[in-house]
Amino acid sequence: MRGFLVIGNKATTSPFSLKNIPGAGRMDILCRCISQAIFLSHSIRRSLEVYLLLLGDPSPPRVVKFRSDEIRRMSPDERSVAGLIRKALKFEPGREWVEANSGVFTAKKDLKGLLEELSHSYKIYYMREDGEDLRRIAHKMERPLFVLGDHLGVKKEDEKVIIQFAEDIISISKLSLMAEQCITIANYELDRAPGKL
Amino acid sequence: MRGFLVIGNKATTSPFSLKNIPGAGRMDILCRCISQAIFLSHSIRRSLEVYLLLLGDPSPPRVVKFRSDEIRRMSPDERSVAGLIRKALKFEPGREWVEANSGVFTAKKDLKGLLEELSHSYKIYYMREDGEDLRRIAHKMERPLFVLGDHLGVKKEDEKVIIQFAEDIISISKLSLMAEQCITIANYELDRAPGKL
């Protein structure tokens, strides 16, 4: 069991046009995060969840959750993933999860509420460039869920909340990578960690 | 200096609609390869080249080359990259490179001709699941260029050609990953290799 939570600082909270996915508050980044997290070549990782926290207008916060084991009819291209997010955004969100499509759920939750919920199932790790090298500690991780920001990073006030819940702050690279690259590499390091594959 | 050559077995060799990028012979995969190879967060890697060998109808083979140092006005989303590939495909290709956009070039070359040319500047490594672990040999690599296939892999006859030029066969993971994930991880391992960053 493994998870990622990506914070979309400006990601729209209403259905958007598939003709301009970046224009929807850089939803393209979140689509690539889903795709790079969940897909292998011609298959899907098991027991993996990705949570997108959408903080853009008009009605933040909003969460869209993808559960790999139940996903149907999704391809790794941005437009395919965006179509599923868009469909989820058509649902009126409540405090409880509602399933918008097989494996895709949505709810109205803020960062604190979401992390409270996730901390029952996962150990939370915050991804930040100055954290501890993931490669060194990957073998010790059980049920990790990694929290990371989009192109705008993580706001100071959100960071305070995350750190309350986080087991550790971990780093992927000394270079500043795109969110989806961090996810690809986190999966890779966990796959390679002794006893994990 | 670092390079990637991705073989698009069905990737179209004529201008395609940006409304259906996967429909253009899975051009979405090649777009993600470009994006994941070249971009960092808010910046572009230096001295990196990506070659796309397009083998789809109507007029294969065709190569589109991206040189990171000269790229202008490209974003990491699939549609932005696809727009540049599409523009390159509007040029009538000859045997010599023609620049279709800043940093984007195209020519009519087959795999053998391309590898002959590349082997003057690069050491060629073939990516295959049963190869030698990249992590073990990354520190020894100088001017590597990695050759890999799209979702259809590499055809037997193309593999024979690649192996003639390859220094080594290297492997990224025991899992079968998507092409763009292999690229992200190759960059990561090279970045981390002693003396490389």
Interface residues (C-beta under 8 A of the other chain):
Chain A: K19 I21 P22 D28 I29 R32 Q36 F39 L40 S41 H42 S43 S75 P76 D77 E78 R79 S80 H151 I172 S173 K174 L175 S176 L177 M178 A179 E180 Q181 T184 I185 Y188 D191 R192 L197
Chain B: K19 I21 P22 D28 I29 R32 Q36 F39 L40 S41 H42 S43 S75 P76 D77 E78 R79 S80 H151 I172 S173 K174 L175 S176 L177 M178 A179 E180 Q181 T184 I185 Y188 D191 R192 L197
